[in-house]
Structures are given as structure tokens and as C-alpha cells.
Amino acid sequence: MAKKSEFNSVPTKSIDEMSDIEFITSADYLASPYYRAYVSARARMESQFDQPRNTENVKTKGKAQKPAYTGGAIKGAVYSKKRSICHILIAVFMLVTLTVALLSFLNIDGVEPYSAVFVKSGVNEDTNTYVGLLDPIFGLVKKVAKVNVDSFYFDSYVSNMSPETDIMTKISLYAVPVAALLIVICAIIGFFKSIVALVSKRYANGYYKKYKFGFLSIVMLLSALVLLVGGMFASGADISVILDFILGKTTNLNAGYGVYALILLPILTFILSCVSYKKA
């Protein structure tokens, strides 16, 4: 009977729903710590259900989220795709430019006619003199550093200038070794820069930073044109017969195949530089 009495005394209503008689009858049970814990837990549950649900948290619950990049903006890193083939071709073209300079210095039979920037016409093709890209540079070193090195261009054209030579011809003749030096320097910088661009990775924000070759290409192209014009003045030809100089029809100094390559290659590297990245 005692157990049945205790079971019957367990309230089935909350305090707010009880009448006075029910509250007095269940006073002993309501005073127990178990009931107070039950009421506290129920109050906490009701407060949670009253708050609005965060649908975004529900959707992403249980899924591993990739931490977003929260750092500052990386200057220049706004390109979503890198075309590695462009950097490979740029490296090849820069290497070809250096090869043109090196082969003309080595004086290899059979290769010299194709790597020379200028050709001094002889009695026949076997007696032609081929001037490589490094030859004017050696002349510049000979003039500035007073070093005894061989330079056909310097000995044949620069040293023989007379006081009556017009200022435009003097500037053109001295501009040739400077232009040749700029081409070699830009080719070396461009080659190593293309290697760095090829192995570069994405930044923390998921984008690439563009390695540009436009400025180097423009400097190399302008320097090649200076070689062309300077060679024409060295030949003594008038500006009106520049086509004869290019096609090798003058009787003194003509443009070699090396000049054609030095003009074409910077144009190709400039185009490749423009399409080497895709902007986000």
C-alpha cells in the first residue's frame, strides 16, 4: 500500500497546471531535488525551441568545411589559371636568342651564316665576313675598358669615322653595340624569369600572380630595330634603300638572318606573355 501511495503521489501535471489541492497533495514530491532538476531541464529545452533555427548551420552540419582565406589581398594575385606551355615557349625563345649570340662567337662552319646579324659582302659567298651579335659588344668593351679584343664591327666602322661624319651616323654606329648588349641582358633575365614563372604555385587566396614579359620583349624588339638601322648606316646606304640592306642587295654591309630572328622572337614572347594567364 505504501508503494502504491507513493506512485499515486507523483504529479502528472506541471506546477502551472496544478490546482491548489493537487499542489498540496504533491508537496512532498515537489520538494524533492529530482523534480527541480526535471523542471530546470524542461525550461532549458523550451528556451532552445523558442530560438529561430539557423538553416545554414543545419545544412552544413556534419560536413567538413574548407577554411576560407581570411588574410589580406595579395597584390597582383588575381589570375585563376596559368598556361605553362606559354612559359615553356618563352624560355625556349629566350634561349634561342642567347644561342644566336653564342654560335656567332664560336665561329662554327655552316652555322655562322645563319646566326650572323650582319654580313660583309666579299668577292664570293665563301669570302663573306659574318658579324655576330657579340662582336659589337666586344667593340664596346674595347672602347670603354681599353681591352684588346677583336671586333670586326668596331675596327671596320666605328674606328674609321671621320670628323666630317654626320651626327646621325655617329649615334647609329654607337647605338649598335649598346642595343646588342641590351638584347643579351634581356634574354638572360627573360630566360630565368620564365623558369620561375613556370614553377610558381598558387597563392593562399587560390590565385596566381602574373609574371610579365612585355617590357623585356619591347626592349628586345626596339634594340633589334636599332641593330637594323645602325647596320644600314654602317653600310653607307641611304634610308631610302633600307629594303636593299634587309634583302642583302647592297655592296658593303647587309642584314643577316640573326637580325630577322632577333626581331621575330620578341614579338612572339610579347604575344605569349599576354595570353599566359587567365584573369579571374
C-alpha positions as CSV (number, residue, x, y, z in Angstrom):
1,M,0.0,0.0,0.0
2,A,2.9,2.3,0.8
3,K,4.4,1.8,-2.6
4,K,1.1,2.4,-4.3
5,S,0.6,5.6,-2.3
6,E,4.0,6.9,-3.3
7,F,3.3,6.1,-7.0
8,N,-0.1,7.8,-6.9
9,S,1.5,10.9,-5.4
10,V,3.7,11.5,-8.4
11,P,2.2,14.6,-10.1
12,T,1.3,14.2,-13.8
13,K,1.0,18.0,-14.3
14,S,3.3,20.9,-14.2
15,I,3.1,23.4,-11.3
16,D,1.3,25.9,-13.5
17,E,-1.4,23.4,-14.4
18,M,-2.0,22.1,-10.9
19,S,-4.9,23.2,-8.7
20,D,-4.3,24.1,-5.1
21,I,-5.4,20.7,-3.8
22,E,-3.2,18.9,-6.3
23,F,-0.2,21.1,-5.3
24,I,-0.7,20.5,-1.6
25,T,-1.2,16.7,-2.2
26,S,2.1,16.5,-4.1
27,A,4.0,18.9,-1.9
28,D,6.4,16.2,-0.7
29,Y,7.3,15.1,-4.2
30,L,7.7,18.7,-5.5
31,A,10.2,19.4,-2.7
32,S,12.5,16.6,-4.0
33,P,15.7,17.6,-5.9
34,Y,14.7,15.2,-8.8
35,Y,11.6,17.3,-9.7
36,R,13.5,20.5,-9.5
37,A,16.1,19.1,-11.9
38,Y,13.3,18.0,-14.2
39,V,11.7,21.5,-14.2
40,S,15.1,23.1,-14.9
41,A,15.9,20.8,-17.8
42,R,12.4,21.4,-19.3
43,A,12.9,25.1,-19.1
44,R,16.2,24.9,-20.9
45,M,14.6,22.8,-23.6
46,E,11.7,25.2,-24.1
47,S,14.1,28.2,-24.4
48,Q,16.1,26.4,-27.1
49,F,13.0,25.6,-29.1
50,D,11.9,29.2,-28.9
51,Q,15.1,30.4,-30.7
52,P,15.0,30.6,-34.5
53,R,16.8,27.8,-36.3
54,N,19.9,28.6,-38.3
55,T,19.2,26.9,-41.6
56,E,22.8,27.4,-42.8
57,N,24.2,25.5,-39.9
58,V,21.7,22.7,-40.3
59,K,22.7,22.3,-44.0
60,T,26.4,22.2,-43.3
61,K,26.1,20.1,-40.1
62,G,28.3,17.0,-40.3
63,K,30.2,18.2,-43.4
64,A,33.9,19.1,-43.3
65,Q,34.2,22.8,-44.3
66,K,37.4,24.0,-46.0
67,P,38.7,27.1,-44.1
68,A,38.3,30.2,-46.2
69,Y,41.2,32.5,-46.9
70,T,40.9,35.4,-44.4
71,G,44.2,37.1,-45.0
72,G,44.7,40.4,-46.8
73,A,44.7,40.9,-50.5
74,I,47.9,39.7,-52.4
75,K,49.0,42.3,-54.9
76,G,48.8,41.0,-58.4
77,A,47.4,37.6,-57.5
78,V,44.2,37.9,-59.4
79,Y,44.7,35.2,-62.1
80,S,42.7,32.0,-61.9
81,K,44.7,29.9,-64.4
82,K,48.3,29.7,-65.6
83,R,49.2,28.4,-69.1
84,S,52.5,26.7,-68.5
85,I,53.0,26.0,-72.2
86,C,53.4,29.8,-72.8
87,H,56.2,30.0,-70.2
88,I,57.9,27.0,-71.8
89,L,57.9,28.6,-75.2
90,I,59.1,31.9,-73.8
91,A,62.0,30.1,-72.1
92,V,62.8,28.4,-75.5
93,F,62.7,31.7,-77.4
94,M,64.9,33.4,-74.9
95,L,67.3,30.5,-75.1
96,V,67.3,30.7,-78.9
97,T,68.3,34.4,-78.6
98,L,71.2,33.5,-76.4
99,T,72.1,30.7,-78.8
100,V,72.2,33.1,-81.7
101,A,74.8,35.2,-79.8
102,L,76.8,32.2,-78.7
103,L,77.0,30.5,-82.1
104,S,78.2,33.6,-83.8
105,F,81.0,33.8,-81.2
106,L,82.1,30.2,-81.7
107,N,82.5,30.7,-85.5
108,I,81.2,27.2,-86.4
109,D,81.4,26.5,-90.1
110,G,78.0,26.1,-91.7
111,V,76.2,27.8,-88.8
112,E,77.8,31.2,-89.0
113,P,75.8,32.4,-92.0
114,Y,72.5,31.7,-90.1
115,S,73.5,33.3,-86.8
116,A,75.2,36.5,-88.0
117,V,73.4,39.8,-87.6
118,F,75.5,41.5,-90.3
119,V,77.2,40.1,-93.4
120,K,80.1,41.9,-95.1
121,S,80.0,41.0,-98.8
122,G,83.1,39.5,-100.2
123,V,84.2,38.5,-103.7
124,N,82.0,35.4,-103.4
125,E,80.0,33.7,-100.8
126,D,83.0,31.9,-99.3
127,T,84.8,35.2,-98.7
128,N,81.9,36.9,-96.9
129,T,82.6,38.1,-93.3
130,Y,79.9,37.3,-90.8
131,V,79.4,39.7,-87.8
132,G,77.7,38.1,-84.8
133,L,75.7,39.6,-82.0
134,L,78.6,39.6,-79.6
135,D,81.0,41.3,-82.0
136,P,79.7,44.9,-81.5
137,I,79.6,44.2,-77.7
138,F,83.3,43.3,-77.8
139,G,83.9,46.6,-79.6
140,L,82.1,48.5,-76.8
141,V,84.3,46.8,-74.2
142,K,87.3,47.6,-76.3
143,K,86.3,51.3,-76.4
144,V,85.3,51.7,-72.8
145,A,87.6,49.3,-70.9
146,K,90.6,49.7,-73.2
147,V,90.8,45.9,-73.6
148,N,92.5,44.5,-76.6
149,V,89.8,42.2,-78.1
150,D,88.8,41.5,-81.7
151,S,85.8,43.3,-83.1
152,F,85.3,43.5,-86.8
153,Y,82.4,45.9,-86.4
154,F,84.3,48.3,-84.2
155,D,87.6,48.2,-86.3
156,S,85.8,48.5,-89.6
157,Y,83.1,51.1,-89.0
158,V,83.4,52.9,-85.6
159,S,87.2,53.5,-85.6
160,N,87.1,54.8,-89.2
161,M,84.6,57.6,-88.6
162,S,86.0,60.9,-89.7
163,P,85.3,64.3,-88.2
164,E,83.0,65.0,-91.2
165,T,80.7,62.1,-90.3
166,D,77.2,63.4,-89.6
167,I,75.9,63.2,-86.0
168,M,73.1,60.8,-87.0
169,T,75.5,58.3,-88.4
170,K,77.7,58.5,-85.3
171,I,74.7,57.9,-83.0
172,S,73.6,55.0,-85.1
173,L,77.0,53.3,-85.1
174,Y,77.5,53.7,-81.4
175,A,73.9,52.5,-80.7
176,V,74.5,49.1,-82.3
177,P,76.8,47.7,-79.5
178,V,74.5,49.1,-76.8
179,A,71.5,47.5,-78.5
180,A,73.3,44.2,-78.8
181,L,74.2,44.3,-75.1
182,L,70.6,45.1,-74.1
183,I,69.3,42.1,-76.1
184,V,71.7,39.7,-74.4
185,I,70.9,41.1,-70.9
186,C,67.1,41.0,-71.5
187,A,67.4,37.4,-72.9
188,I,69.2,36.2,-69.8
189,I,66.7,37.9,-67.5
190,G,63.8,36.6,-69.5
191,F,65.0,33.0,-69.5
192,F,65.4,32.8,-65.7
193,K,62.2,34.7,-65.2
194,S,60.3,32.2,-67.4
195,I,61.7,29.3,-65.3
196,V,60.5,31.0,-62.1
197,A,57.1,31.6,-63.7
198,L,56.8,28.0,-64.8
199,V,57.4,26.6,-61.3
200,S,55.4,29.2,-59.4
201,K,52.4,28.0,-57.4
202,R,49.1,29.4,-56.4
203,Y,49.0,31.9,-53.5
204,A,46.9,31.4,-50.3
205,N,43.9,33.0,-51.9
206,G,43.8,30.4,-54.7
207,Y,45.1,32.7,-57.5
208,Y,48.3,33.2,-59.4
209,K,50.5,36.3,-59.6
210,K,51.4,37.1,-63.2
211,Y,55.0,37.2,-64.4
212,K,55.1,39.7,-67.2
213,F,57.5,39.7,-70.2
214,G,56.0,42.6,-72.1
215,F,58.6,45.2,-71.1
216,L,61.5,42.8,-71.9
217,S,60.0,41.9,-75.2
218,I,59.6,45.6,-76.2
219,V,63.1,46.4,-75.2
220,M,64.5,43.5,-77.2
221,L,62.4,44.4,-80.3
222,L,63.4,48.1,-80.2
223,S,67.1,47.0,-79.8
224,A,66.8,44.7,-82.8
225,L,65.4,47.6,-84.9
226,V,68.3,49.7,-83.7
227,L,70.7,47.0,-84.9
228,L,68.9,47.1,-88.3
229,V,69.1,50.8,-88.7
230,G,72.6,51.1,-87.3
231,G,73.8,48.4,-89.7
232,M,72.3,50.3,-92.6
233,F,74.1,53.5,-91.6
234,A,77.3,51.5,-91.2
235,S,76.9,50.2,-94.8
236,G,76.7,53.8,-96.1
237,A,73.4,53.1,-97.7
238,D,70.7,55.8,-97.7
239,I,67.5,55.3,-95.7
240,S,65.6,55.0,-99.0
241,V,67.3,51.7,-99.8
242,I,66.7,50.1,-96.5
243,L,64.9,47.2,-98.3
244,D,68.1,46.5,-100.2
245,F,70.0,46.3,-97.0
246,I,67.5,43.9,-95.5
247,L,67.5,41.7,-98.6
248,G,71.3,41.7,-98.9
249,K,71.5,43.6,-102.1
250,T,73.9,46.3,-101.0
251,T,77.6,46.0,-102.0
252,N,79.0,46.7,-98.5
253,L,77.2,45.5,-95.3
254,N,73.9,43.6,-95.3
255,A,71.4,42.3,-92.7
256,G,72.0,38.7,-91.6
257,Y,69.5,36.0,-90.6
258,G,70.3,36.8,-87.0
259,V,68.6,40.2,-87.2
260,Y,65.4,38.6,-88.6
261,A,65.3,36.2,-85.6
262,L,66.0,39.0,-83.1
263,I,63.0,40.9,-84.5
264,L,60.6,38.0,-84.7
265,L,61.3,36.4,-81.3
266,P,60.4,39.4,-79.1
267,I,57.1,39.7,-81.0
268,L,56.3,36.0,-80.2
269,T,57.3,36.4,-76.5
270,F,55.1,39.5,-76.2
271,I,52.1,37.6,-77.6
272,L,52.7,34.7,-75.3
273,S,53.1,37.0,-72.3
274,C,49.6,38.4,-73.0
275,V,47.9,35.0,-73.0
276,S,50.0,33.2,-70.4
277,Y,47.4,33.8,-67.6
278,K,43.6,33.9,-67.3
279,K,42.2,36.7,-65.2
280,A,39.6,35.8,-62.6
